[in-house]
Amino acid sequence: MSKRSTPFDAETATARSPRPPKNPPKGPAKRHASRPANVSPAKPGAARGRKPSAAALGFLMIWHGALSGGFFVAMMTGEGAYNAHVFAGIVVIFAIGFRLLVGTAVPKGHVLSFPLPNLRTMIQGSHGFRRFLNHTVGLAMLVFCALAALTGWYVKGNTAAHGAIAYLALALIGGHVVLVILMQGWKKVEAKFQARS
C-alpha cells in the first residue's frame, strides 16, 4: 500500500536538501598559509627604528649648549676672570655628570643611552664603522673635558697640566664637530649610490 505524501513531508525534504552558496567562488580556490595565533601581522615601517622624541632631542640640544658654552667660557676666562672661569668649569662637570646619569638610566639602544664604543659594530658595514668612530671620539672628548675641569679644580698649583689637558679637550671637540659633519655627508653619498644600484 503506497504512502501518500503530505505537505509536511515536502517541507522537510526541502529543508534537508543542501542549498547552493549565494556567491560561489570563481576560479581555483586560493590556499592561505596558516599563521600562528599569537603572531600579529607586521605593520609597514615596523622594522625601522623609531624616531627620537621631541623631548629627547630638546635635552640633547640643551646639554650640548651647556657643555660647549661652559667650556667656551672657561677657555675665554682663563686669565683675569677667575670666578667666571671656576663657574664655567663647574658647569662642565655637572653637564658631563648629568649626561652620564641619564645615559645609564635609559634602556640600551635609546637615543639618550651613553655612547660606549663597541668593537663588534665595526664589522657591521659602514654604518657600524661610523657608529664606532663617532662613539670613540665622543667618549674621548667627554673624558678629557672632565679631566680638564677636575684638574683645574684640584690641581691649582700645576696650571701647565691643566692647560695642556684643556687644549687637548678643545682639539677633541673640534674633531668631534668635523667628524659629525663628515659622517652626515658620508651617509648622503652612500644613500645616493644605493639608490642608483
C-alpha positions in Angstrom: 0.0 0.0 0.0 1.6 3.3 -1.1 2.0 6.1 1.4 0.6 9.4 0.4 2.9 12.4 0.6 1.8 15.3 2.7 2.7 19.0 2.6 4.7 18.4 5.8 6.9 15.8 4.1 7.6 18.2 1.2 8.8 21.0 3.6 11.0 18.5 5.4 12.7 17.3 2.2 13.3 20.9 1.1 14.9 21.8 4.5 17.2 18.8 4.4 18.4 19.4 0.8 21.7 21.4 0.6 21.4 24.9 -0.6 23.8 26.3 -3.1 26.1 29.2 -1.9 24.9 32.7 -2.7 28.2 33.8 -4.1 30.2 30.8 -5.4 33.9 31.5 -5.7 35.1 32.0 -9.2 38.3 30.2 -10.4 40.5 28.0 -8.3 40.4 28.4 -4.5 43.4 30.1 -3.0 45.2 28.5 -0.2 46.3 30.7 2.6 49.3 29.8 4.7 48.5 29.1 8.3 49.5 31.9 10.7 50.2 31.3 14.4 47.5 32.8 16.6 50.0 34.7 18.8 51.8 36.4 15.9 50.4 39.7 14.7 50.8 40.8 11.1 53.8 43.1 10.5 52.9 46.7 10.2 54.5 48.8 7.5 57.6 50.6 8.8 57.8 48.5 11.9 61.3 47.3 11.1 62.6 50.8 11.1 63.9 52.4 14.2 61.7 54.8 16.0 62.5 58.5 15.5 63.7 60.3 18.6 61.1 62.2 20.6 61.0 65.9 20.8 61.9 65.8 24.5 65.0 63.7 23.8 66.1 66.0 21.0 65.5 69.0 23.2 67.5 67.5 26.0 70.4 66.8 23.7 70.3 70.4 22.3 70.3 71.9 25.8 73.0 69.6 27.0 75.3 70.3 24.0 74.7 74.0 24.6 75.6 73.8 28.3 78.7 71.7 27.7 80.0 73.8 24.8 79.0 77.0 26.4 80.7 76.2 29.7 83.9 75.0 28.0 84.0 78.1 25.8 83.6 80.5 28.8 86.2 78.6 30.7 88.7 78.9 27.8 88.0 82.6 27.4 88.3 83.4 31.1 91.4 81.6 31.9 93.3 84.8 32.8 91.7 87.6 34.8 88.1 86.5 35.4 88.8 83.7 37.9 85.3 83.4 39.3 83.7 83.1 35.9 86.4 80.5 35.0 85.6 78.4 38.0 81.9 78.7 37.5 82.2 77.6 33.8 84.3 74.6 35.0 81.6 73.6 37.4 79.0 73.8 34.6 81.1 71.5 32.5 81.5 69.0 35.4 77.7 69.0 36.1 76.8 68.7 32.4 79.0 65.6 32.0 77.8 64.1 35.3 74.1 64.6 34.4 74.7 63.1 30.9 76.3 60.1 32.4 73.4 59.7 34.9 70.7 60.0 32.1 72.7 57.7 29.7 72.9 54.9 32.3 69.2 55.3 33.4 67.6 54.9 29.9 67.4 51.4 28.3 70.1 50.3 25.9 69.6 51.4 22.3 67.8 54.6 23.4 68.9 57.8 21.7 70.0 59.1 25.2 71.9 56.0 26.1 75.6 56.7 26.9 77.7 56.3 23.7 80.1 53.5 24.6 82.1 52.2 21.7 81.7 48.5 20.8 84.2 46.7 18.7 81.6 44.4 17.3 79.9 47.3 15.5 83.0 47.7 13.2 82.1 44.5 11.3 78.5 45.7 10.7 79.3 47.6 7.5 79.8 51.3 7.0 77.0 52.2 9.4 78.7 50.2 12.2 82.1 51.7 11.5 80.7 55.2 11.6 78.9 54.5 14.9 82.1 53.1 16.4 84.2 56.0 15.3 81.7 58.6 16.5 81.2 56.9 19.9 85.0 56.6 20.4 85.7 60.3 19.6 82.7 61.4 21.7 83.8 59.4 24.7 87.3 60.6 24.5 86.0 64.2 24.3 83.9 63.8 27.4 86.8 62.2 29.3 89.2 65.0 28.5 86.7 67.7 29.2 86.0 66.2 32.6 89.8 65.8 33.3 90.3 69.5 32.3 87.7 70.6 34.7 88.8 68.4 37.5 92.5 69.2 37.2 91.6 72.9 37.3 89.6 72.4 40.5 92.0 70.1 42.4 95.5 70.9 41.0 95.6 74.6 41.5 99.3 74.9 41.5 100.1 72.9 38.4 98.5 75.1 35.7 100.6 73.6 32.9 98.9 70.2 33.1 95.5 71.8 33.4 96.1 73.9 30.3 97.5 71.0 28.3 94.5 68.8 29.0 92.2 71.7 28.3 93.7 72.3 24.9 93.6 68.6 24.1 89.9 68.6 25.0 89.4 71.6 22.8 91.1 69.7 19.9 88.8 66.7 20.5 85.7 69.0 20.5 86.8 70.3 17.1 87.4 66.8 15.8 84.0 65.7 17.1 82.3 68.5 15.2 84.2 67.8 12.0 83.5 64.1 12.3 79.8 64.7 12.7 79.7 66.8 9.5 81.7 64.3 7.6 79.5 61.4 8.8 76.4 63.2 7.6 77.9 63.8 4.2 79.1 60.2 4.1 75.5 59.0 4.8 74.1 61.1 1.9 76.7 59.9 -0.6 76.1 56.3 0.4 72.3 56.7 0.1 72.7 58.1 -3.4 74.9 55.2 -4.5 72.4 52.7 -3.1 69.5 54.4 -4.8 71.4 54.2 -8.2 72.2 50.5 -7.7 
